[in-house]
């Protein structure tokens, strides 16, 4: 009985990892077809298309370290997807805004994400999706609790 529980625990990690790798691969391949990366596409999706987004707000929205985000923003700026604008209230703070090229790429990325979500919703019942969301929230909570315990 003990062995079955251990196998079940190991399978949870494997299921999570293999599922995320498949989804990530799908997004990466699509992005590559458009001379970008999945992280660049995600960054464009997190920028408000009308108002722009403060650079300090992007990192937390994406769960990315500031140094990695700085590189991504620089690359997007160098390739003409975004531009930076200083805020009127605090000249040290920067708002990231989309260029027309960035907006087009953002819309394309949004379409890909929406199509994937639509396919999932078409093939998986709403009851199963609710259970999936609850289970994923529980797993996230457990992982966060363990992370916090290991920090102390």
Chimera marker file (.cmm) of the C-alpha trace (Angstrom):
<marker_set name="trace">
<marker id="1" x="0.000" y="0.000" z="0.000" r="1" g="1" b="0" radius="0.5"/>
<marker id="2" x="2.835" y="2.391" z="0.888" r="1" g="1" b="0" radius="0.5"/>
<marker id="3" x="4.503" y="1.821" z="-2.528" r="1" g="1" b="0" radius="0.5"/>
<marker id="4" x="1.282" y="2.761" z="-4.394" r="1" g="1" b="0" radius="0.5"/>
<marker id="5" x="1.072" y="6.080" z="-2.521" r="1" g="1" b="0" radius="0.5"/>
<marker id="6" x="4.689" y="6.914" z="-3.395" r="1" g="1" b="0" radius="0.5"/>
<marker id="7" x="4.047" y="6.117" z="-7.088" r="1" g="1" b="0" radius="0.5"/>
<marker id="8" x="0.961" y="8.326" z="-7.034" r="1" g="1" b="0" radius="0.5"/>
<marker id="9" x="2.985" y="11.217" z="-5.610" r="1" g="1" b="0" radius="0.5"/>
<marker id="10" x="5.669" y="10.813" z="-8.284" r="1" g="1" b="0" radius="0.5"/>
<marker id="11" x="3.014" y="10.713" z="-11.009" r="1" g="1" b="0" radius="0.5"/>
<marker id="12" x="1.573" y="14.063" z="-9.925" r="1" g="1" b="0" radius="0.5"/>
<marker id="13" x="4.921" y="15.740" z="-10.647" r="1" g="1" b="0" radius="0.5"/>
<marker id="14" x="5.222" y="13.900" z="-13.949" r="1" g="1" b="0" radius="0.5"/>
<marker id="15" x="1.677" y="14.777" z="-15.040" r="1" g="1" b="0" radius="0.5"/>
<marker id="16" x="2.145" y="18.453" z="-14.168" r="1" g="1" b="0" radius="0.5"/>
<marker id="17" x="5.531" y="18.660" z="-15.849" r="1" g="1" b="0" radius="0.5"/>
<marker id="18" x="4.665" y="16.753" z="-19.036" r="1" g="1" b="0" radius="0.5"/>
<marker id="19" x="1.416" y="18.701" z="-19.478" r="1" g="1" b="0" radius="0.5"/>
<marker id="20" x="3.139" y="22.050" z="-19.023" r="1" g="1" b="0" radius="0.5"/>
<marker id="21" x="5.984" y="21.018" z="-21.355" r="1" g="1" b="0" radius="0.5"/>
<marker id="22" x="3.480" y="20.072" z="-24.081" r="1" g="1" b="0" radius="0.5"/>
<marker id="23" x="1.593" y="23.371" z="-23.733" r="1" g="1" b="0" radius="0.5"/>
<marker id="24" x="4.848" y="25.313" z="-23.573" r="1" g="1" b="0" radius="0.5"/>
<marker id="25" x="6.164" y="23.523" z="-26.671" r="1" g="1" b="0" radius="0.5"/>
<marker id="26" x="2.966" y="24.351" z="-28.555" r="1" g="1" b="0" radius="0.5"/>
<marker id="27" x="3.294" y="28.053" z="-27.689" r="1" g="1" b="0" radius="0.5"/>
<marker id="28" x="7.051" y="28.085" z="-28.386" r="1" g="1" b="0" radius="0.5"/>
<marker id="29" x="6.652" y="26.515" z="-31.823" r="1" g="1" b="0" radius="0.5"/>
<marker id="30" x="3.954" y="29.010" z="-32.754" r="1" g="1" b="0" radius="0.5"/>
<marker id="31" x="6.101" y="31.897" z="-31.530" r="1" g="1" b="0" radius="0.5"/>
<marker id="32" x="9.126" y="30.578" z="-33.480" r="1" g="1" b="0" radius="0.5"/>
<marker id="33" x="7.029" y="30.576" z="-36.657" r="1" g="1" b="0" radius="0.5"/>
<marker id="34" x="6.654" y="34.321" z="-36.050" r="1" g="1" b="0" radius="0.5"/>
<marker id="35" x="10.316" y="35.001" z="-35.146" r="1" g="1" b="0" radius="0.5"/>
<marker id="36" x="9.622" y="35.383" z="-31.419" r="1" g="1" b="0" radius="0.5"/>
<marker id="37" x="9.653" y="33.392" z="-28.202" r="1" g="1" b="0" radius="0.5"/>
<marker id="38" x="6.736" y="32.317" z="-26.026" r="1" g="1" b="0" radius="0.5"/>
<marker id="39" x="8.034" y="34.578" z="-23.220" r="1" g="1" b="0" radius="0.5"/>
<marker id="40" x="8.070" y="37.569" z="-25.564" r="1" g="1" b="0" radius="0.5"/>
<marker id="41" x="4.500" y="36.765" z="-26.617" r="1" g="1" b="0" radius="0.5"/>
<marker id="42" x="3.448" y="36.428" z="-22.962" r="1" g="1" b="0" radius="0.5"/>
<marker id="43" x="5.066" y="39.784" z="-22.197" r="1" g="1" b="0" radius="0.5"/>
<marker id="44" x="3.115" y="41.460" z="-24.993" r="1" g="1" b="0" radius="0.5"/>
<marker id="45" x="-0.099" y="39.905" z="-23.634" r="1" g="1" b="0" radius="0.5"/>
<marker id="46" x="0.561" y="41.403" z="-20.191" r="1" g="1" b="0" radius="0.5"/>
<marker id="47" x="0.918" y="44.953" z="-21.564" r="1" g="1" b="0" radius="0.5"/>
<marker id="48" x="-2.309" y="46.960" z="-21.555" r="1" g="1" b="0" radius="0.5"/>
<marker id="49" x="-2.947" y="47.737" z="-25.241" r="1" g="1" b="0" radius="0.5"/>
<marker id="50" x="-4.489" y="51.166" z="-24.571" r="1" g="1" b="0" radius="0.5"/>
<marker id="51" x="-2.756" y="52.558" z="-21.478" r="1" g="1" b="0" radius="0.5"/>
<marker id="52" x="0.472" y="50.597" z="-21.440" r="1" g="1" b="0" radius="0.5"/>
<marker id="53" x="1.783" y="48.962" z="-18.267" r="1" g="1" b="0" radius="0.5"/>
<marker id="54" x="4.256" y="50.191" z="-15.668" r="1" g="1" b="0" radius="0.5"/>
<marker id="55" x="7.478" y="48.236" z="-15.961" r="1" g="1" b="0" radius="0.5"/>
<marker id="56" x="7.380" y="47.554" z="-12.195" r="1" g="1" b="0" radius="0.5"/>
<marker id="57" x="3.994" y="45.827" z="-12.615" r="1" g="1" b="0" radius="0.5"/>
<marker id="58" x="5.075" y="43.497" z="-15.423" r="1" g="1" b="0" radius="0.5"/>
<marker id="59" x="7.364" y="41.228" z="-13.380" r="1" g="1" b="0" radius="0.5"/>
<marker id="60" x="4.749" y="40.224" z="-10.791" r="1" g="1" b="0" radius="0.5"/>
<marker id="61" x="2.145" y="39.682" z="-13.548" r="1" g="1" b="0" radius="0.5"/>
<marker id="62" x="4.464" y="37.199" z="-15.238" r="1" g="1" b="0" radius="0.5"/>
<marker id="63" x="6.276" y="35.635" z="-12.276" r="1" g="1" b="0" radius="0.5"/>
<marker id="64" x="9.618" y="36.557" z="-13.859" r="1" g="1" b="0" radius="0.5"/>
<marker id="65" x="12.756" y="37.836" z="-12.158" r="1" g="1" b="0" radius="0.5"/>
<marker id="66" x="13.516" y="41.538" z="-12.811" r="1" g="1" b="0" radius="0.5"/>
<marker id="67" x="16.836" y="40.776" z="-14.574" r="1" g="1" b="0" radius="0.5"/>
<marker id="68" x="15.148" y="38.366" z="-17.003" r="1" g="1" b="0" radius="0.5"/>
<marker id="69" x="12.347" y="40.839" z="-17.601" r="1" g="1" b="0" radius="0.5"/>
<marker id="70" x="14.864" y="43.611" z="-18.327" r="1" g="1" b="0" radius="0.5"/>
<marker id="71" x="16.419" y="41.458" z="-21.073" r="1" g="1" b="0" radius="0.5"/>
<marker id="72" x="13.014" y="40.625" z="-22.573" r="1" g="1" b="0" radius="0.5"/>
<marker id="73" x="11.920" y="44.280" z="-22.541" r="1" g="1" b="0" radius="0.5"/>
<marker id="74" x="15.195" y="45.354" z="-24.173" r="1" g="1" b="0" radius="0.5"/>
<marker id="75" x="14.790" y="42.733" z="-26.908" r="1" g="1" b="0" radius="0.5"/>
<marker id="76" x="11.148" y="43.714" z="-27.545" r="1" g="1" b="0" radius="0.5"/>
<marker id="77" x="12.169" y="47.384" z="-27.693" r="1" g="1" b="0" radius="0.5"/>
<marker id="78" x="15.118" y="46.686" z="-30.031" r="1" g="1" b="0" radius="0.5"/>
<marker id="79" x="12.816" y="44.714" z="-32.346" r="1" g="1" b="0" radius="0.5"/>
<marker id="80" x="10.190" y="47.471" z="-32.460" r="1" g="1" b="0" radius="0.5"/>
<marker id="81" x="7.392" y="45.816" z="-30.487" r="1" g="1" b="0" radius="0.5"/>
<marker id="82" x="7.347" y="48.265" z="-27.581" r="1" g="1" b="0" radius="0.5"/>
<marker id="83" x="8.579" y="51.674" z="-26.512" r="1" g="1" b="0" radius="0.5"/>
<marker id="84" x="9.120" y="53.228" z="-23.096" r="1" g="1" b="0" radius="0.5"/>
<marker id="85" x="7.495" y="56.392" z="-21.835" r="1" g="1" b="0" radius="0.5"/>
<marker id="86" x="8.298" y="58.135" z="-18.562" r="1" g="1" b="0" radius="0.5"/>
<marker id="87" x="5.315" y="58.697" z="-16.268" r="1" g="1" b="0" radius="0.5"/>
<marker id="88" x="4.216" y="62.325" z="-15.842" r="1" g="1" b="0" radius="0.5"/>
<marker id="89" x="4.240" y="62.047" z="-12.031" r="1" g="1" b="0" radius="0.5"/>
<marker id="90" x="7.582" y="60.275" z="-11.483" r="1" g="1" b="0" radius="0.5"/>
<marker id="91" x="10.253" y="60.611" z="-14.161" r="1" g="1" b="0" radius="0.5"/>
<marker id="92" x="12.068" y="57.530" z="-12.798" r="1" g="1" b="0" radius="0.5"/>
<marker id="93" x="9.091" y="55.313" z="-13.512" r="1" g="1" b="0" radius="0.5"/>
<marker id="94" x="8.534" y="53.923" z="-17.001" r="1" g="1" b="0" radius="0.5"/>
<marker id="95" x="5.387" y="52.821" z="-18.789" r="1" g="1" b="0" radius="0.5"/>
<marker id="96" x="5.832" y="50.146" z="-21.447" r="1" g="1" b="0" radius="0.5"/>
<marker id="97" x="3.610" y="50.779" z="-24.474" r="1" g="1" b="0" radius="0.5"/>
<marker id="98" x="2.969" y="48.737" z="-27.599" r="1" g="1" b="0" radius="0.5"/>
<marker id="99" x="3.922" y="49.914" z="-31.073" r="1" g="1" b="0" radius="0.5"/>
<marker id="100" x="1.627" y="48.979" z="-33.979" r="1" g="1" b="0" radius="0.5"/>
<marker id="101" x="3.899" y="45.982" z="-34.619" r="1" g="1" b="0" radius="0.5"/>
<marker id="102" x="3.627" y="45.032" z="-30.928" r="1" g="1" b="0" radius="0.5"/>
<marker id="103" x="-0.142" y="45.398" z="-30.951" r="1" g="1" b="0" radius="0.5"/>
<marker id="104" x="-0.418" y="43.145" z="-34.027" r="1" g="1" b="0" radius="0.5"/>
<marker id="105" x="1.796" y="40.514" z="-32.380" r="1" g="1" b="0" radius="0.5"/>
<marker id="106" x="-0.173" y="40.816" z="-29.143" r="1" g="1" b="0" radius="0.5"/>
<marker id="107" x="-3.439" y="40.244" z="-31.015" r="1" g="1" b="0" radius="0.5"/>
<marker id="108" x="-1.972" y="37.205" z="-32.763" r="1" g="1" b="0" radius="0.5"/>
<marker id="109" x="-0.737" y="35.797" z="-29.434" r="1" g="1" b="0" radius="0.5"/>
<marker id="110" x="-4.117" y="36.440" z="-27.831" r="1" g="1" b="0" radius="0.5"/>
<marker id="111" x="-5.811" y="34.563" z="-30.666" r="1" g="1" b="0" radius="0.5"/>
<marker id="112" x="-3.525" y="31.536" z="-30.160" r="1" g="1" b="0" radius="0.5"/>
<marker id="113" x="-4.225" y="31.458" z="-26.410" r="1" g="1" b="0" radius="0.5"/>
<marker id="114" x="-7.969" y="31.892" z="-26.953" r="1" g="1" b="0" radius="0.5"/>
<marker id="115" x="-8.023" y="29.106" z="-29.571" r="1" g="1" b="0" radius="0.5"/>
<marker id="116" x="-6.237" y="26.745" z="-27.191" r="1" g="1" b="0" radius="0.5"/>
<marker id="117" x="-8.639" y="27.609" z="-24.357" r="1" g="1" b="0" radius="0.5"/>
<marker id="118" x="-11.604" y="27.168" z="-26.708" r="1" g="1" b="0" radius="0.5"/>
<marker id="119" x="-10.378" y="23.693" z="-27.748" r="1" g="1" b="0" radius="0.5"/>
<marker id="120" x="-9.955" y="22.671" z="-24.107" r="1" g="1" b="0" radius="0.5"/>
<marker id="121" x="-13.455" y="23.913" z="-23.215" r="1" g="1" b="0" radius="0.5"/>
<marker id="122" x="-14.944" y="22.110" z="-26.244" r="1" g="1" b="0" radius="0.5"/>
<marker id="123" x="-13.354" y="18.774" z="-25.318" r="1" g="1" b="0" radius="0.5"/>
<marker id="124" x="-13.573" y="18.824" z="-21.513" r="1" g="1" b="0" radius="0.5"/>
<marker id="125" x="-16.855" y="19.123" z="-19.646" r="1" g="1" b="0" radius="0.5"/>
<marker id="126" x="-17.442" y="22.098" z="-17.373" r="1" g="1" b="0" radius="0.5"/>
<marker id="127" x="-17.755" y="19.723" z="-14.406" r="1" g="1" b="0" radius="0.5"/>
<marker id="128" x="-14.301" y="18.276" z="-15.099" r="1" g="1" b="0" radius="0.5"/>
<marker id="129" x="-12.873" y="21.779" z="-15.595" r="1" g="1" b="0" radius="0.5"/>
<marker id="130" x="-14.197" y="22.891" z="-12.208" r="1" g="1" b="0" radius="0.5"/>
<marker id="131" x="-12.626" y="19.872" z="-10.525" r="1" g="1" b="0" radius="0.5"/>
<marker id="132" x="-9.363" y="20.493" z="-12.432" r="1" g="1" b="0" radius="0.5"/>
<marker id="133" x="-9.270" y="24.129" z="-11.251" r="1" g="1" b="0" radius="0.5"/>
<marker id="134" x="-9.969" y="23.118" z="-7.642" r="1" g="1" b="0" radius="0.5"/>
<marker id="135" x="-7.255" y="20.430" z="-7.722" r="1" g="1" b="0" radius="0.5"/>
<marker id="136" x="-4.727" y="22.819" z="-9.302" r="1" g="1" b="0" radius="0.5"/>
<marker id="137" x="-5.514" y="25.463" z="-6.666" r="1" g="1" b="0" radius="0.5"/>
<marker id="138" x="-5.026" y="22.863" z="-3.932" r="1" g="1" b="0" radius="0.5"/>
<marker id="139" x="-1.691" y="21.746" z="-5.439" r="1" g="1" b="0" radius="0.5"/>
<marker id="140" x="-0.572" y="25.384" z="-5.732" r="1" g="1" b="0" radius="0.5"/>
<marker id="141" x="-1.537" y="26.005" z="-2.113" r="1" g="1" b="0" radius="0.5"/>
<marker id="142" x="0.392" y="22.928" z="-0.943" r="1" g="1" b="0" radius="0.5"/>
<marker id="143" x="3.461" y="23.910" z="-2.984" r="1" g="1" b="0" radius="0.5"/>
<marker id="144" x="3.332" y="27.479" z="-1.632" r="1" g="1" b="0" radius="0.5"/>
<marker id="145" x="3.015" y="26.201" z="1.944" r="1" g="1" b="0" radius="0.5"/>
<marker id="146" x="6.022" y="23.928" z="1.442" r="1" g="1" b="0" radius="0.5"/>
<marker id="147" x="7.991" y="26.765" z="-0.187" r="1" g="1" b="0" radius="0.5"/>
<marker id="148" x="7.247" y="29.077" z="2.730" r="1" g="1" b="0" radius="0.5"/>
<marker id="149" x="8.132" y="26.381" z="5.270" r="1" g="1" b="0" radius="0.5"/>
<marker id="150" x="11.485" y="25.774" z="3.540" r="1" g="1" b="0" radius="0.5"/>
<marker id="151" x="12.331" y="29.504" z="3.658" r="1" g="1" b="0" radius="0.5"/>
<marker id="152" x="11.991" y="29.725" z="7.412" r="1" g="1" b="0" radius="0.5"/>
<link id1="1" id2="2" r="1" g="1" b="0" radius="0.2"/>
<link id1="2" id2="3" r="1" g="1" b="0" radius="0.2"/>
<link id1="3" id2="4" r="1" g="1" b="0" radius="0.2"/>
<link id1="4" id2="5" r="1" g="1" b="0" radius="0.2"/>
<link id1="5" id2="6" r="1" g="1" b="0" radius="0.2"/>
<link id1="6" id2="7" r="1" g="1" b="0" radius="0.2"/>
<link id1="7" id2="8" r="1" g="1" b="0" radius="0.2"/>
<link id1="8" id2="9" r="1" g="1" b="0" radius="0.2"/>
<link id1="9" id2="10" r="1" g="1" b="0" radius="0.2"/>
<link id1="10" id2="11" r="1" g="1" b="0" radius="0.2"/>
<link id1="11" id2="12" r="1" g="1" b="0" radius="0.2"/>
<link id1="12" id2="13" r="1" g="1" b="0" radius="0.2"/>
<link id1="13" id2="14" r="1" g="1" b="0" radius="0.2"/>
<link id1="14" id2="15" r="1" g="1" b="0" radius="0.2"/>
<link id1="15" id2="16" r="1" g="1" b="0" radius="0.2"/>
<link id1="16" id2="17" r="1" g="1" b="0" radius="0.2"/>
<link id1="17" id2="18" r="1" g="1" b="0" radius="0.2"/>
<link id1="18" id2="19" r="1" g="1" b="0" radius="0.2"/>
<link id1="19" id2="20" r="1" g="1" b="0" radius="0.2"/>
<link id1="20" id2="21" r="1" g="1" b="0" radius="0.2"/>
<link id1="21" id2="22" r="1" g="1" b="0" radius="0.2"/>
<link id1="22" id2="23" r="1" g="1" b="0" radius="0.2"/>
<link id1="23" id2="24" r="1" g="1" b="0" radius="0.2"/>
<link id1="24" id2="25" r="1" g="1" b="0" radius="0.2"/>
<link id1="25" id2="26" r="1" g="1" b="0" radius="0.2"/>
<link id1="26" id2="27" r="1" g="1" b="0" radius="0.2"/>
<link id1="27" id2="28" r="1" g="1" b="0" radius="0.2"/>
<link id1="28" id2="29" r="1" g="1" b="0" radius="0.2"/>
<link id1="29" id2="30" r="1" g="1" b="0" radius="0.2"/>
<link id1="30" id2="31" r="1" g="1" b="0" radius="0.2"/>
<link id1="31" id2="32" r="1" g="1" b="0" radius="0.2"/>
<link id1="32" id2="33" r="1" g="1" b="0" radius="0.2"/>
<link id1="33" id2="34" r="1" g="1" b="0" radius="0.2"/>
<link id1="34" id2="35" r="1" g="1" b="0" radius="0.2"/>
<link id1="35" id2="36" r="1" g="1" b="0" radius="0.2"/>
<link id1="36" id2="37" r="1" g="1" b="0" radius="0.2"/>
<link id1="37" id2="38" r="1" g="1" b="0" radius="0.2"/>
<link id1="38" id2="39" r="1" g="1" b="0" radius="0.2"/>
<link id1="39" id2="40" r="1" g="1" b="0" radius="0.2"/>
<link id1="40" id2="41" r="1" g="1" b="0" radius="0.2"/>
<link id1="41" id2="42" r="1" g="1" b="0" radius="0.2"/>
<link id1="42" id2="43" r="1" g="1" b="0" radius="0.2"/>
<link id1="43" id2="44" r="1" g="1" b="0" radius="0.2"/>
<link id1="44" id2="45" r="1" g="1" b="0" radius="0.2"/>
<link id1="45" id2="46" r="1" g="1" b="0" radius="0.2"/>
<link id1="46" id2="47" r="1" g="1" b="0" radius="0.2"/>
<link id1="47" id2="48" r="1" g="1" b="0" radius="0.2"/>
<link id1="48" id2="49" r="1" g="1" b="0" radius="0.2"/>
<link id1="49" id2="50" r="1" g="1" b="0" radius="0.2"/>
<link id1="50" id2="51" r="1" g="1" b="0" radius="0.2"/>
<link id1="51" id2="52" r="1" g="1" b="0" radius="0.2"/>
<link id1="52" id2="53" r="1" g="1" b="0" radius="0.2"/>
<link id1="53" id2="54" r="1" g="1" b="0" radius="0.2"/>
<link id1="54" id2="55" r="1" g="1" b="0" radius="0.2"/>
<link id1="55" id2="56" r="1" g="1" b="0" radius="0.2"/>
<link id1="56" id2="57" r="1" g="1" b="0" radius="0.2"/>
<link id1="57" id2="58" r="1" g="1" b="0" radius="0.2"/>
<link id1="58" id2="59" r="1" g="1" b="0" radius="0.2"/>
<link id1="59" id2="60" r="1" g="1" b="0" radius="0.2"/>
<link id1="60" id2="61" r="1" g="1" b="0" radius="0.2"/>
<link id1="61" id2="62" r="1" g="1" b="0" radius="0.2"/>
<link id1="62" id2="63" r="1" g="1" b="0" radius="0.2"/>
<link id1="63" id2="64" r="1" g="1" b="0" radius="0.2"/>
<link id1="64" id2="65" r="1" g="1" b="0" radius="0.2"/>
<link id1="65" id2="66" r="1" g="1" b="0" radius="0.2"/>
<link id1="66" id2="67" r="1" g="1" b="0" radius="0.2"/>
<link id1="67" id2="68" r="1" g="1" b="0" radius="0.2"/>
<link id1="68" id2="69" r="1" g="1" b="0" radius="0.2"/>
<link id1="69" id2="70" r="1" g="1" b="0" radius="0.2"/>
<link id1="70" id2="71" r="1" g="1" b="0" radius="0.2"/>
<link id1="71" id2="72" r="1" g="1" b="0" radius="0.2"/>
<link id1="72" id2="73" r="1" g="1" b="0" radius="0.2"/>
<link id1="73" id2="74" r="1" g="1" b="0" radius="0.2"/>
<link id1="74" id2="75" r="1" g="1" b="0" radius="0.2"/>
<link id1="75" id2="76" r="1" g="1" b="0" radius="0.2"/>
<link id1="76" id2="77" r="1" g="1" b="0" radius="0.2"/>
<link id1="77" id2="78" r="1" g="1" b="0" radius="0.2"/>
<link id1="78" id2="79" r="1" g="1" b="0" radius="0.2"/>
<link id1="79" id2="80" r="1" g="1" b="0" radius="0.2"/>
<link id1="80" id2="81" r="1" g="1" b="0" radius="0.2"/>
<link id1="81" id2="82" r="1" g="1" b="0" radius="0.2"/>
<link id1="82" id2="83" r="1" g="1" b="0" radius="0.2"/>
<link id1="83" id2="84" r="1" g="1" b="0" radius="0.2"/>
<link id1="84" id2="85" r="1" g="1" b="0" radius="0.2"/>
<link id1="85" id2="86" r="1" g="1" b="0" radius="0.2"/>
<link id1="86" id2="87" r="1" g="1" b="0" radius="0.2"/>
<link id1="87" id2="88" r="1" g="1" b="0" radius="0.2"/>
<link id1="88" id2="89" r="1" g="1" b="0" radius="0.2"/>
<link id1="89" id2="90" r="1" g="1" b="0" radius="0.2"/>
<link id1="90" id2="91" r="1" g="1" b="0" radius="0.2"/>
<link id1="91" id2="92" r="1" g="1" b="0" radius="0.2"/>
<link id1="92" id2="93" r="1" g="1" b="0" radius="0.2"/>
<link id1="93" id2="94" r="1" g="1" b="0" radius="0.2"/>
<link id1="94" id2="95" r="1" g="1" b="0" radius="0.2"/>
<link id1="95" id2="96" r="1" g="1" b="0" radius="0.2"/>
<link id1="96" id2="97" r="1" g="1" b="0" radius="0.2"/>
<link id1="97" id2="98" r="1" g="1" b="0" radius="0.2"/>
<link id1="98" id2="99" r="1" g="1" b="0" radius="0.2"/>
<link id1="99" id2="100" r="1" g="1" b="0" radius="0.2"/>
<link id1="100" id2="101" r="1" g="1" b="0" radius="0.2"/>
<link id1="101" id2="102" r="1" g="1" b="0" radius="0.2"/>
<link id1="102" id2="103" r="1" g="1" b="0" radius="0.2"/>
<link id1="103" id2="104" r="1" g="1" b="0" radius="0.2"/>
<link id1="104" id2="105" r="1" g="1" b="0" radius="0.2"/>
<link id1="105" id2="106" r="1" g="1" b="0" radius="0.2"/>
<link id1="106" id2="107" r="1" g="1" b="0" radius="0.2"/>
<link id1="107" id2="108" r="1" g="1" b="0" radius="0.2"/>
<link id1="108" id2="109" r="1" g="1" b="0" radius="0.2"/>
<link id1="109" id2="110" r="1" g="1" b="0" radius="0.2"/>
<link id1="110" id2="111" r="1" g="1" b="0" radius="0.2"/>
<link id1="111" id2="112" r="1" g="1" b="0" radius="0.2"/>
<link id1="112" id2="113" r="1" g="1" b="0" radius="0.2"/>
<link id1="113" id2="114" r="1" g="1" b="0" radius="0.2"/>
<link id1="114" id2="115" r="1" g="1" b="0" radius="0.2"/>
<link id1="115" id2="116" r="1" g="1" b="0" radius="0.2"/>
<link id1="116" id2="117" r="1" g="1" b="0" radius="0.2"/>
<link id1="117" id2="118" r="1" g="1" b="0" radius="0.2"/>
<link id1="118" id2="119" r="1" g="1" b="0" radius="0.2"/>
<link id1="119" id2="120" r="1" g="1" b="0" radius="0.2"/>
<link id1="120" id2="121" r="1" g="1" b="0" radius="0.2"/>
<link id1="121" id2="122" r="1" g="1" b="0" radius="0.2"/>
<link id1="122" id2="123" r="1" g="1" b="0" radius="0.2"/>
<link id1="123" id2="124" r="1" g="1" b="0" radius="0.2"/>
<link id1="124" id2="125" r="1" g="1" b="0" radius="0.2"/>
<link id1="125" id2="126" r="1" g="1" b="0" radius="0.2"/>
<link id1="126" id2="127" r="1" g="1" b="0" radius="0.2"/>
<link id1="127" id2="128" r="1" g="1" b="0" radius="0.2"/>
<link id1="128" id2="129" r="1" g="1" b="0" radius="0.2"/>
<link id1="129" id2="130" r="1" g="1" b="0" radius="0.2"/>
<link id1="130" id2="131" r="1" g="1" b="0" radius="0.2"/>
<link id1="131" id2="132" r="1" g="1" b="0" radius="0.2"/>
<link id1="132" id2="133" r="1" g="1" b="0" radius="0.2"/>
<link id1="133" id2="134" r="1" g="1" b="0" radius="0.2"/>
<link id1="134" id2="135" r="1" g="1" b="0" radius="0.2"/>
<link id1="135" id2="136" r="1" g="1" b="0" radius="0.2"/>
<link id1="136" id2="137" r="1" g="1" b="0" radius="0.2"/>
<link id1="137" id2="138" r="1" g="1" b="0" radius="0.2"/>
<link id1="138" id2="139" r="1" g="1" b="0" radius="0.2"/>
<link id1="139" id2="140" r="1" g="1" b="0" radius="0.2"/>
<link id1="140" id2="141" r="1" g="1" b="0" radius="0.2"/>
<link id1="141" id2="142" r="1" g="1" b="0" radius="0.2"/>
<link id1="142" id2="143" r="1" g="1" b="0" radius="0.2"/>
<link id1="143" id2="144" r="1" g="1" b="0" radius="0.2"/>
<link id1="144" id2="145" r="1" g="1" b="0" radius="0.2"/>
<link id1="145" id2="146" r="1" g="1" b="0" radius="0.2"/>
<link id1="146" id2="147" r="1" g="1" b="0" radius="0.2"/>
<link id1="147" id2="148" r="1" g="1" b="0" radius="0.2"/>
<link id1="148" id2="149" r="1" g="1" b="0" radius="0.2"/>
<link id1="149" id2="150" r="1" g="1" b="0" radius="0.2"/>
<link id1="150" id2="151" r="1" g="1" b="0" radius="0.2"/>
<link id1="151" id2="152" r="1" g="1" b="0" radius="0.2"/>
</marker_set>
